[in-house]
Amino acid sequence: MTEQLRLMAVHAHPDDESSKGAATMAKYVSEGVDVLVVTCTGGERGSILNPKLQGDAYIEKNIHEVRKKEMDEAREILGVRQEWLGFVDSGLPEGDPLPPLPEGCFALEDPETAAGRLVAKIRAFRPQVITTYDENGGYPHPDHIMTHTISMIAFDGAADAERFPEDEYGPVCRPEKLYYNQGFNRPRTVALHEALLARGLESPYGEWLERWKEFERVERTLTTHIPCDDFFEIRDKALIAHATQIDPEGGWFRVPMDLQREVWPTEEYELAKSLVDTSLPESDLFAGIRDNA
């Protein structure tokens, strides 16, 4: 290959990169691919979800800095580069009726203006492949949905000098493929759930599957299955690095590693845009690109 392969993963908050596609990124890093995580917000309004850290006054007061340090540790574990877009976490509105989003938050930014920051990152890094969230955000957090919105604008906008002038955003480039993370898919969840029950083990997925029924979640098209089970342990270490968000004794880690590798050794994606020819299903995010690189 005459050109370095480059993958950009666009995420809403610190910790999203470790729960969505982390093993895939670690796999590509091991193969010499240059991987950049772009994190849209600082996670300032995220709750402290690890019960062991709840009530810690220092963390509550300095959550932004704490989450930055967690991100640094996770980045080192995964072997990726990471940059911030600099937007402010919108928080997850709860209640009936839902409260308004806080002024100045990411989800209330003008999408075109916000996408400009991502365009500048794309033009500087020049990735062939970008991963992001689908139009539902993976789940309907306002920051995840906004991440989808600006990713779609920026994917096309990176090649459009009239829309995003080069003197402000850098020389144009054209990413070749865009994927939606679909790691939390129903086939995977069902397979792991049934395998756990068949072994007489408790499953953390029963509640998930009931919620799927309740919300009549539309099934996504899984176009791309990346074999990455050799990197599941790295994924878990990176996730645990986000200590405010993850309980190391929680449901994320209740499925034995040998069972995961046996039953579902891949991470899944949905090919949303491609400017190159490829055959589905794929087992490589760079399918159709490697031969031309």
N, C-alpha and C positions, 0 to 999 in steps of 0.2 A: 504494500500500500504506500502511496506517495503522500497521502494526507492523513493527519491524525483524526481518528474518530472521536466525536465529542457528543456527549449526552447532557442535556439540561433538564432538571426536574424542578418544576415550579410548585411550591407548596404554600399554604396559607399561614401556618404557625410553626415555630420550633417544636418538634416531636412528630409532625406529620411525615417528615422525610424518613423517620425510622419505623413508622407503622405502615407505610404505603410504598412498597417497591424497594425497601432497603436491601434485601438480599440480591435483587437484580442489580442495583448500583454497585454493591460490593463485588459481585461477579464480574461486571464490566471493568471495574478498576483493576481487578486481578489480571485481566486480559490486556491492560495497557490503554484502555479507553479513558479519556479525560472527562470526568464527571463533575458538573457544577450544580449544586442545589441553590435555588433562588427562593428565599423565604420572604413572603410579602409583608408580614407583620412581626412584631416582637412578642406576641403572646401576652401582652400586658394585662389583659382582662381575663385570662384563663384562670379557672379555679385550681386550687391545690387539691388534686385528686388522690394523692397518696395519703392514706389515713395516718401514716406514721409521721408525716410532716405537717398535718393540719394543726393550726393553732400556733405555729412557729412565727413569732412576731417579726423576726428579722426577714424571713422569706416573704411574709405578707407585705412588708414595707418595701422590699427591694426585689419584687417578683420579676421585673424587667431584666435587671442585671443577673439574677439567678438563672433565668431561662437562657440568657445569652451564654453563660458559662456552661450550662447543660448542652447547648447546641455545639459549642466548641468541642466538648468531650465526644459527643456523638459523631461529629464530623471526623475527628481523628480516628475513631473506631472504624468508620465506614471507608476511610481513605479518600473521601471526596473533598472538593473545594466547596465553599459556601459563601453566599453574599446576601445582604439584606436589601429589600426594596425600600424599607423605611416607613411603611404605613403603620397606623395604630390599630391594634386589635379592636374589633367591633363588639366582642362579647357575644354570648349566645342568649338572645332574648327569651325569657320564660314568663309564663303567666297567661291569663285569659281576661281581658285582651292582652296581646303582646305589647310590651312597652316600646316606645320609639328607640331607635338606635342612637347611641351617644354622638353628639356633634363632633365632627372632625375624624370620625372613624373610617377605616378602609372601605367598608361597604357603602358609605355615602359619598365617596370620591367620584368625580366625573370619570367614567370608564375610559374615555379616549385619553384624557390627561394621565390617568394612572397607568394605562397601557404604555404610554411613552417611556416611562421608567424601565419597563420590561423590554421594550424595543431596544433601548440603549444597551441593556445587558446582553440581549441576543446578538446585536451587531458587534459588540466587543468580544464575545465568546465564540460566536459563529458555529453553533451546534447544527449537526445534521438532523438530530432527533430531539424532540421536546416531549416531556410527559407532564400532564396536568390532570384536572378533575373534569368529570362530565357536567352537563348543564344543571344537574341536581346537586353538584358539589360533592358527590359521593354520599353525603348526608346534608340536609339543608341548613348548614351553618352559613350565615350571610357572608363570612369571609371566604368560605370555600366556593360559594357561587360567584363571588366577585373575582376570585382567582381564575375560575373558568372563563369569565367574561373577558378579562384583560389578556389572558393567554390566547384566546381566539383572535382578538384584535391584533395582538403583537405578532402572532405567527405570520399573518398576512402583511402586517404593517412593516415588518423588518425588511421587506423587499420593496417597499413603496416610498420612494424619496419625496414624492409630492405630499403625501400624508404626514410623513415624519422626516423633515428635511435633514440631510446629511450633516450640515454644519452644526446642528443641535444634537442629533442622535447618533452620529457616526456613519461610516460607509455602509451602504445597504448590503444585506446578505439574504439568502433564501433558505430557511430550514426546509428539509425535505419530507419529514414525517412528524405527525403529532399524534400522541396516544393519550387515552384516558386511563388512569389507574383503576383497575377493577379487582383488586385483591380480595375485597370483601364480597365475594360473589356467592350466590346460593348453591351451585353445585359443589364448591369447595366446602362450604359450611355443612351441608348435608352429609357429604362423604366423611368428614372428620367426626361429626356428631354420631353417625351410625357406627363408625369404627370404634369409637370410645365405648358406646353401649355394648357392642358385640364382645368387647374385652372385659365387660363388667366394671368399667370405669365411669366416673361421673363426667358428664359433658357440660361445658360452660355455654353451649350453643342453643340449648332448648329455648331460652328466652328470646334469643335472636330470631329463631325460626318462627316463633309465635308472633313477634312484631312484624315479620315479613308478611304473614297472613293478614294481620290487622290493617297494614297500610297498603296491601295489594301492590307491593313494589314491582315495578316493571323489570323483567329480566333483561340484562344487557347482553350484547353480542360479544363473546370472548374470542377475539381474533388471534391473540398472541399469547402463547404459554412459554414462559422463560424458565428452563430448568436451572434451579439455583439452590437446591437443598444443601449443598456443601457450605452455603453461606447463611443458613438459618441461625446458627449460633452467633455470628457477627451481628445479624439483624437484631437478635434479642439483647445483646450487650449494648448496642446503640440505643435501643428503646429504654433499657433500664437506666441509661445515662440521663434521661429526662426524669429525674427522680421526683420532681414535683407533680408530674403527670401520671406516673406509672407505679403501681404497687408490684414489686417483684414477686409477691406471693399471690397476685391476682389472677383473673381469668385468662389473661394473655398467655400465661405460662403453664397452664394446667394440662396441656396436650403433650404427652411424651415426645421427645425429639425423634425417636425411632419410628413412632407411628406417623408423625408428620411426613417424614421422608418416604415412608412406604406408601402412604395413602395419597398424598398431594405434594409432590416435590417441586412444584412450579409456582410462579407468580403470574397473574393474568393482567392483560391490557386489552383495550378496545382501540383499534386503529381508526382514528377520526378523520385524518387528512393524510394523503400521500401524494407526492409529486413524482414518485418513482414506481415502476412496475414491481409488484410483489404477488406472491401466491399465498392465499389463506387456507388453513391456519398457518401462522408463523411460529418459529421458536427463537427468533432473534429480532430485536428492535431495529437492527441495521440491515435486515433483509432487503435486498434490492439496492443497497447503498455500498456495501463492502466492495463489490466488484468494480465500482466506479471511483472508490476513494483513492 
